[in-house]
Amino acid sequence: MKADKAEKAEKADKTEQTDEASEEKHLTDEERTKMIHKALREREVELVIDPWGGSGVECKELVKTNNGFDAYTDKPERFFERGYTFKPINFMQGYRYVFEHEGKYYGVKMSEVQFDRRKDAKELDFMIRGDSKQLREFGGRFYGTSRALWLMLIVMGAAALVAVLYLFAGMESLRPLLLAILPAAILIFSLIEIFGYIKFGTDMFWWCEYERYGFFGSLFRLFPFAAMVAAQVASLRIYGRVLFKDEIDEETGKPKQISLKPAAWSLALCVPVFVICIFIVAGAGMGNTILMDIVGLVSFLGTLGVGLIISLRRNVKSFGATTGLYVTIFSIVYIIGCIISAIAMIILVFQIIFQILVVVGTILIFMMMGTRRRVYRNGRVYEEIHY
């Protein structure tokens, strides 16, 4: 009987939590704001600075007015480190909590704070939103701090160091170590990128964002990231070179390598081919039909399958059936990781190039405007423009 009661109580608690979570998801901005103001009036809440990425946040200094607090001022920002705890005294538009520090008022976004007490986190879940909720999970802690970045740097750096010593310093004794550490580094690096991208998208590359670090900050961070991506792209080729050493492929007459290109082309082209085929079918007036579904599925799987089968066949010939299959699967993981890195690099580089174009464009506009001067001649006013 006691076990049944405990089970029923547990089910009721889970149902209540589900209902609360569902209700929280459907809160409007106005309803959420009212609930937050009510919570701040009725109880003492402590929040802690805990942003997604970085060691802290820049908080805007606010000005207290008769109607509340004004954030649209020329007041400077102040940096508050991760872990700084405060008691919010108000909540204002723009999802900012207001707190007092050394006689001045500051505002911090609700997505950059956490509850200082577990009890508050459970009862006042509606007060936190966005990336901050993700940080409660292990994945959020891993990707939202520098842990993922450091792990990627360590594994790829260790593999690169051993590879340089073997290839350029002539340390042949390191070959067994390199054959073990290089595929492990490739796998770990790629899996970190894949899982992070699936869960958090390009936000996982927060440590290189233009919006967070500005032009020069993001530019300087881009160089080590580019070096990491270059090492990632070259790693599998280096592994194949070390693995096969001086062996020659009988068919091509070239040094043996892991078959990679066919699978890479298939993975890169399967989505574009799918989209093109869908547009063609829709343009022919057969949108939302079974034919569209069939064409889309066949084009995607066909494009993906051709390259994978070719790579698998070649790897099976080089390694044998079982090992060839494992090598092909390993190559797919590696290729996906490289694609994610390439997407991140393109986005980050485009952000920087866009800012450069804006500055250059502004300078050109001012240069084209020339200088204007008013001249008095014969009792009349003339305007001369000099370019």
Backbone torsions as a table, in degrees:
resi	resn	phi	psi	omega
1	MET	NA	-44.9	-180.0
2	LYS	-62.9	-39.2	179.2
3	ALA	-63.6	-40.9	178.9
4	ASP	-63.4	-42.2	179.7
5	LYS	-64.0	-42.0	179.3
6	ALA	-63.1	-40.0	179.9
7	GLU	-66.0	-41.9	179.1
8	LYS	-64.4	-41.4	179.4
9	ALA	-62.9	-39.4	179.5
10	GLU	-65.8	-41.9	178.5
11	LYS	-64.2	-41.1	179.3
12	ALA	-63.6	-39.7	179.3
13	ASP	-64.9	-42.1	178.8
14	LYS	-64.3	-41.1	179.0
15	THR	-62.5	-42.4	179.3
16	GLU	-63.8	-41.1	178.7
17	GLN	-64.8	-39.9	178.5
18	THR	-63.7	-42.8	178.8
19	ASP	-63.0	-41.5	179.8
20	GLU	-64.9	-42.1	179.5
21	ALA	-63.9	-40.7	179.3
22	SER	-65.3	-40.7	179.5
23	GLU	-65.5	-40.1	-179.0
24	GLU	-63.4	-36.2	-179.3
25	LYS	-66.1	-30.7	-174.7
26	HIS	-95.8	8.4	178.6
27	LEU	-68.2	134.9	172.5
28	THR	-81.5	166.5	179.8
29	ASP	-60.8	-39.4	-180.0
30	GLU	-66.4	-44.5	179.2
31	GLU	-63.1	-42.2	179.7
32	ARG	-62.7	-44.2	180.0
33	THR	-61.1	-43.3	178.6
34	LYS	-62.0	-43.2	180.0
35	MET	-64.3	-37.6	179.7
36	ILE	-67.5	-45.1	178.1
37	HIS	-60.2	-40.3	179.6
38	LYS	-64.2	-42.5	179.4
39	ALA	-64.4	-38.9	-179.7
40	LEU	-69.0	-30.4	178.3
41	ARG	-75.1	-36.5	-170.4
42	GLU	-91.4	-18.4	-177.0
43	ARG	-149.0	164.8	179.4
44	GLU	-92.9	119.9	-177.3
45	VAL	-115.4	135.4	175.9
46	GLU	-116.1	129.2	179.2
47	LEU	-117.1	156.7	-178.9
48	VAL	-130.4	137.3	177.3
49	ILE	-64.7	119.4	-177.9
50	ASP	-152.9	74.7	-172.2
51	PRO	-79.7	165.9	173.5
52	TRP	-80.9	103.7	-178.6
53	GLY	83.0	147.4	177.4
54	GLY	85.9	170.6	-178.0
55	SER	-97.7	1.5	179.5
56	GLY	172.8	-164.3	-178.0
57	VAL	-138.7	152.7	171.7
58	GLU	-88.9	119.0	-177.8
59	CYS	-106.1	131.8	-178.2
60	LYS	-75.0	132.3	174.8
61	GLU	-74.7	133.3	-175.9
62	LEU	-107.0	161.7	176.4
63	VAL	-117.5	128.0	-179.3
64	LYS	-80.4	129.5	179.7
65	THR	-123.5	179.0	178.8
66	ASN	-66.5	-27.2	-177.8
67	ASN	-96.2	1.4	-179.8
68	GLY	138.5	-120.4	-179.2
69	PHE	-133.3	140.3	-178.5
70	ASP	-109.3	121.6	-179.9
71	ALA	-96.5	-14.6	-176.0
72	TYR	-90.2	71.1	-178.8
73	THR	-132.5	173.9	177.3
74	ASP	-94.1	17.8	178.6
75	LYS	-66.4	147.2	-178.1
76	PRO	-74.3	165.6	174.9
77	GLU	-96.8	154.9	177.8
78	ARG	-127.7	139.7	-178.2
79	PHE	-87.2	128.5	175.5
80	PHE	-117.4	126.2	-175.6
81	GLU	-73.4	156.0	174.6
82	ARG	-56.6	132.7	-179.8
83	GLY	102.2	-10.1	178.0
84	TYR	-67.0	125.4	-176.6
85	THR	-104.6	138.9	180.0
86	PHE	-147.8	164.2	175.8
87	LYS	-108.4	112.1	-179.3
88	PRO	-65.2	136.7	179.2
89	ILE	-105.0	-10.9	179.3
90	ASN	-164.9	169.7	176.1
91	PHE	-135.8	127.8	-173.6
92	MET	-121.3	169.4	-179.7
93	GLN	-59.3	144.2	-176.1
94	GLY	96.2	11.2	177.6
95	TYR	57.1	50.0	177.7
96	ARG	-118.1	135.0	171.5
97	TYR	-90.2	137.0	-179.6
98	VAL	-99.4	133.1	176.0
99	PHE	-141.6	160.9	-177.6
100	GLU	-107.0	137.2	178.4
101	HIS	-145.3	119.0	179.6
102	GLU	52.4	44.5	175.3
103	GLY	79.3	1.7	178.4
104	LYS	-118.2	156.8	-178.2
105	TYR	-105.8	140.2	-179.4
106	TYR	-133.7	156.2	177.8
107	GLY	-121.7	136.0	178.9
108	VAL	-130.0	139.0	-178.2
109	LYS	-66.1	145.9	-177.8
110	MET	-69.1	-17.3	177.6
111	SER	-81.7	-2.6	-177.1
112	GLU	-114.4	15.4	-179.7
113	VAL	-131.4	161.0	174.9
114	GLN	-131.8	166.5	173.8
115	PHE	-77.7	141.3	178.6
116	ASP	-79.3	-23.7	-178.9
117	ARG	-117.9	139.6	-178.9
118	ARG	-62.8	-36.5	-178.9
119	LYS	-60.5	-42.5	178.1
120	ASP	-64.6	-39.3	-178.5
121	ALA	-60.5	-33.8	-178.7
122	LYS	-80.3	-41.4	-173.8
123	GLU	-86.0	-27.0	-174.8
124	LEU	-118.0	41.7	-176.0
125	ASP	-59.1	-28.6	-177.4
126	PHE	-69.0	-13.8	-178.2
127	MET	-80.4	-11.8	-179.2
128	ILE	-119.9	143.4	178.6
129	ARG	-151.5	170.7	173.6
130	GLY	75.4	-146.6	-174.8
131	ASP	-61.2	-27.3	-176.4
132	SER	-61.5	-34.7	177.9
133	LYS	-67.3	-34.9	-180.0
134	GLN	-65.2	-28.6	-178.3
135	LEU	-69.1	-14.5	178.8
136	ARG	-70.6	-27.6	-178.1
137	GLU	-84.5	162.6	179.0
138	PHE	-62.2	-41.8	179.9
139	GLY	-60.8	-40.3	178.3
140	GLY	-64.6	-40.5	178.1
141	ARG	-65.4	-34.3	-176.9
142	PHE	-74.9	-47.4	-177.0
143	TYR	-88.9	-24.9	-178.4
144	GLY	-82.3	-11.3	172.6
145	THR	-113.2	-172.1	-176.1
146	SER	-85.0	8.1	-176.8
147	ARG	-63.0	-47.2	-179.8
148	ALA	-61.8	-43.1	-179.8
149	LEU	-61.0	-47.1	-178.2
150	TRP	-65.7	-38.3	178.5
151	LEU	-64.5	-41.9	177.8
152	MET	-63.2	-42.2	179.0
153	LEU	-64.7	-41.4	-177.4
154	ILE	-66.3	-49.1	-176.2
155	VAL	-67.2	-41.3	-179.3
156	MET	-74.7	-34.9	178.0
157	GLY	-65.8	-41.6	178.6
158	ALA	-63.5	-44.2	179.2
159	ALA	-64.6	-40.5	179.8
160	ALA	-64.6	-39.4	179.9
161	LEU	-63.2	-46.6	179.5
162	VAL	-64.7	-39.5	180.0
163	ALA	-64.2	-42.1	179.3
164	VAL	-64.0	-43.3	179.5
165	LEU	-63.8	-36.7	-179.2
166	TYR	-75.4	-46.4	-172.9
167	LEU	-79.1	-37.6	-172.1
168	PHE	-109.9	-21.3	179.3
169	ALA	-99.6	-3.5	176.0
170	GLY	69.7	27.3	-179.4
171	MET	-88.4	82.1	-175.7
172	GLU	-61.8	-25.9	-178.8
173	SER	-65.9	-16.0	-178.6
174	LEU	-84.7	-3.0	-176.8
175	ARG	-58.3	-47.5	178.4
176	PRO	-60.4	-39.0	178.7
177	LEU	-65.7	-42.2	-179.9
178	LEU	-65.3	-39.2	177.9
179	LEU	-64.2	-22.7	178.8
180	ALA	-91.9	-43.8	-172.5
181	ILE	-78.7	-33.3	-175.8
182	LEU	-66.6	-50.9	177.3
183	PRO	-64.0	-34.0	177.4
184	ALA	-63.6	-43.0	179.3
185	ALA	-64.8	-42.6	178.6
186	ILE	-60.4	-45.7	-177.5
187	LEU	-65.1	-47.4	-179.1
188	ILE	-62.7	-47.1	-179.8
189	PHE	-58.5	-47.6	-177.0
190	SER	-67.7	-42.5	-179.7
191	LEU	-65.2	-37.9	176.4
192	ILE	-59.5	-44.4	180.0
193	GLU	-66.4	-44.2	-176.1
194	ILE	-64.8	-50.9	-179.2
195	PHE	-64.2	-40.1	179.3
196	GLY	-65.6	-40.0	-179.1
197	TYR	-69.9	-38.7	177.8
198	ILE	-62.3	-41.2	-175.0
199	LYS	-83.3	-43.1	-170.4
200	PHE	-122.5	-2.9	-179.5
201	GLY	64.8	-149.6	-178.1
202	THR	-72.6	-5.7	175.6
203	ASP	-62.1	-22.4	-179.8
204	MET	-65.3	-17.6	177.6
205	PHE	-98.0	35.6	-177.4
206	TRP	-57.3	-30.2	-174.7
207	TRP	-72.7	2.4	179.9
208	CYS	-131.0	13.0	-173.5
209	GLU	-76.8	142.4	178.2
210	TYR	-68.5	-43.8	-176.6
211	GLU	-62.2	-28.6	-176.9
212	ARG	-86.6	-39.2	-172.0
213	TYR	-116.1	-0.4	178.9
214	GLY	77.3	-176.1	-173.6
215	PHE	-65.3	-59.4	-175.2
216	PHE	-69.4	-36.9	179.0
217	GLY	-61.9	-45.0	179.3
218	SER	-72.3	-32.9	179.6
219	LEU	-64.8	-46.2	-179.9
220	PHE	-66.7	-31.5	178.6
221	ARG	-77.3	-20.3	-178.2
222	LEU	-71.0	-31.5	-177.7
223	PHE	-63.7	-50.5	177.2
224	PRO	-64.8	-32.5	177.5
225	PHE	-66.6	-40.7	177.6
226	ALA	-62.8	-37.8	177.2
227	ALA	-65.0	-39.3	177.2
228	MET	-62.6	-44.3	-179.3
229	VAL	-64.8	-42.3	178.4
230	ALA	-61.3	-41.9	178.0
231	ALA	-65.0	-37.6	179.0
232	GLN	-64.9	-45.0	-178.7
233	VAL	-63.8	-40.0	-176.1
234	ALA	-81.6	-15.7	-170.3
235	SER	-61.9	-43.4	-176.4
236	LEU	-70.4	-35.7	176.6
237	ARG	-64.6	-41.2	178.2
238	ILE	-63.7	-41.1	178.9
239	TYR	-61.4	-43.0	178.3
240	GLY	-63.9	-37.6	178.5
241	ARG	-65.2	-41.4	179.1
242	VAL	-71.5	-38.6	-176.9
243	LEU	-65.1	-48.5	-175.9
244	PHE	-89.6	-16.3	-179.6
245	LYS	53.9	-114.6	-174.5
246	ASP	-103.3	17.4	-179.3
247	GLU	-69.1	142.1	-178.6
248	ILE	-110.5	137.2	175.6
249	ASP	-75.3	126.5	-176.2
250	GLU	-66.2	-34.3	-177.2
251	GLU	-72.8	-47.1	-174.2
252	THR	-95.0	-21.0	-176.5
253	GLY	74.9	9.3	179.6
254	LYS	-106.0	164.8	176.7
255	PRO	-57.9	140.0	-179.5
256	LYS	-63.2	143.6	175.8
257	GLN	-145.6	161.8	172.9
258	ILE	-68.3	131.3	-179.9
259	SER	-70.4	116.0	-171.8
260	LEU	-128.8	-39.3	-171.9
261	LYS	-59.0	-47.2	-179.3
262	PRO	-58.0	-44.2	179.3
263	ALA	-65.6	-39.4	-179.9
264	ALA	-63.6	-44.5	178.7
265	TRP	-63.6	-39.4	178.9
266	SER	-63.9	-45.5	-180.0
267	LEU	-65.5	-34.9	-178.9
268	ALA	-75.5	-31.2	-173.3
269	LEU	-99.3	-14.4	-172.7
270	CYS	-62.0	-40.8	180.0
271	VAL	-71.5	-49.0	177.2
272	PRO	-57.5	-42.2	178.4
273	VAL	-63.0	-41.8	177.7
274	PHE	-58.7	-47.6	-178.4
275	VAL	-63.8	-43.6	-179.7
276	ILE	-61.8	-45.5	-180.0
277	CYS	-63.2	-39.7	178.7
278	ILE	-63.4	-42.4	179.4
279	PHE	-64.7	-39.0	179.3
280	ILE	-63.5	-46.2	179.6
281	VAL	-64.3	-42.4	179.5
282	ALA	-65.4	-38.4	178.2
283	GLY	-66.1	-25.6	177.8
284	ALA	-82.2	4.4	177.5
285	GLY	83.2	20.1	-179.2
286	MET	-118.3	33.7	178.4
287	GLY	-69.6	151.7	179.9
288	ASN	56.5	40.3	177.5
289	THR	-122.4	169.4	177.4
290	ILE	-64.5	-33.8	179.1
291	LEU	-61.8	-40.6	178.3
292	MET	-61.6	-43.6	179.2
293	ASP	-61.8	-42.9	-178.8
294	ILE	-66.2	-46.0	179.9
295	VAL	-61.7	-43.5	179.5
296	GLY	-62.6	-45.0	-178.5
297	LEU	-66.7	-44.3	-178.8
298	VAL	-65.6	-43.2	-178.9
299	SER	-64.6	-41.2	-179.2
300	PHE	-67.9	-53.2	-177.5
301	LEU	-68.0	-35.5	179.6
302	GLY	-64.9	-48.1	179.1
303	THR	-63.1	-41.2	179.8
304	LEU	-68.4	-40.1	-173.0
305	GLY	-73.2	-35.2	-175.8
306	VAL	-58.9	-53.3	-178.4
307	GLY	-65.7	-39.6	-179.5
308	LEU	-64.1	-40.5	-179.9
309	ILE	-65.8	-41.9	179.1
310	ILE	-62.4	-46.2	179.1
311	SER	-63.3	-41.7	179.7
312	LEU	-62.2	-44.0	-179.2
313	ARG	-61.5	-43.7	-179.2
314	ARG	-68.1	-39.6	-179.7
315	ASN	-70.2	-34.6	176.2
316	VAL	-64.0	-38.9	178.9
317	LYS	-65.5	-35.6	-177.9
318	SER	-81.1	-35.8	-171.1
319	PHE	-114.5	-16.2	-170.5
320	GLY	101.5	168.3	-171.9
321	ALA	-61.8	-57.1	-174.3
322	THR	-67.1	-52.3	-179.1
323	THR	-63.7	-37.4	178.1
324	GLY	-61.7	-37.9	177.6
325	LEU	-65.5	-45.8	179.6
326	TYR	-61.9	-41.8	-179.7
327	VAL	-63.5	-39.9	179.1
328	THR	-65.6	-44.5	177.5
329	ILE	-61.5	-43.3	177.5
330	PHE	-59.1	-41.6	-180.0
331	SER	-64.6	-37.2	179.6
332	ILE	-63.5	-45.2	177.3
333	VAL	-59.1	-44.1	179.7
334	TYR	-61.8	-44.8	-178.4
335	ILE	-63.7	-44.1	179.2
336	ILE	-60.7	-42.2	177.1
337	GLY	-60.5	-41.6	178.4
338	CYS	-64.4	-39.3	178.4
339	ILE	-63.0	-43.1	178.5
340	ILE	-62.5	-43.5	177.6
341	SER	-60.8	-42.5	-179.7
342	ALA	-63.4	-41.8	178.2
343	ILE	-60.7	-46.6	179.5
344	ALA	-61.2	-44.4	-179.9
345	MET	-62.0	-43.4	-179.8
346	ILE	-61.5	-45.1	-179.6
347	ILE	-62.4	-47.7	-177.3
348	LEU	-66.2	-43.3	179.2
349	VAL	-65.6	-40.1	179.4
350	PHE	-62.1	-40.4	178.5
351	GLN	-60.1	-43.1	-179.7
352	ILE	-69.3	-44.7	179.5
353	ILE	-62.2	-38.5	179.9
354	PHE	-60.9	-42.9	179.1
355	GLN	-65.1	-38.5	177.5
356	ILE	-62.9	-43.7	179.6
357	LEU	-63.3	-37.1	178.5
358	VAL	-63.1	-45.9	180.0
359	VAL	-63.9	-47.5	179.9
360	VAL	-62.0	-42.5	179.0
361	GLY	-61.6	-41.6	178.2
362	THR	-62.9	-43.7	178.6
363	ILE	-61.5	-43.6	-179.5
364	LEU	-64.0	-38.5	179.5
365	ILE	-62.8	-44.6	179.0
366	PHE	-65.3	-35.9	179.0
367	MET	-67.4	-38.0	-179.1
368	MET	-72.2	-25.9	-179.7
369	MET	-67.4	-30.1	179.2
370	GLY	70.1	-170.3	179.0
371	THR	-110.3	141.8	-178.8
372	ARG	-113.4	141.4	179.9
373	ARG	-145.1	135.1	177.2
374	ARG	-89.4	134.7	-178.2
375	VAL	-126.7	135.2	177.8
376	TYR	-98.1	120.2	178.8
377	ARG	-137.4	126.1	176.2
378	ASN	53.2	38.0	176.7
379	GLY	81.1	4.0	179.0
380	ARG	-118.2	157.5	-179.6
381	VAL	-103.1	124.4	178.1
382	TYR	-117.0	150.9	177.5
383	GLU	-114.0	118.9	178.4
384	GLU	-100.8	136.6	178.3
385	ILE	-115.2	123.8	-179.4
386	HIS	-113.5	127.2	179.6
387	TYR	-99.7	NA	NA
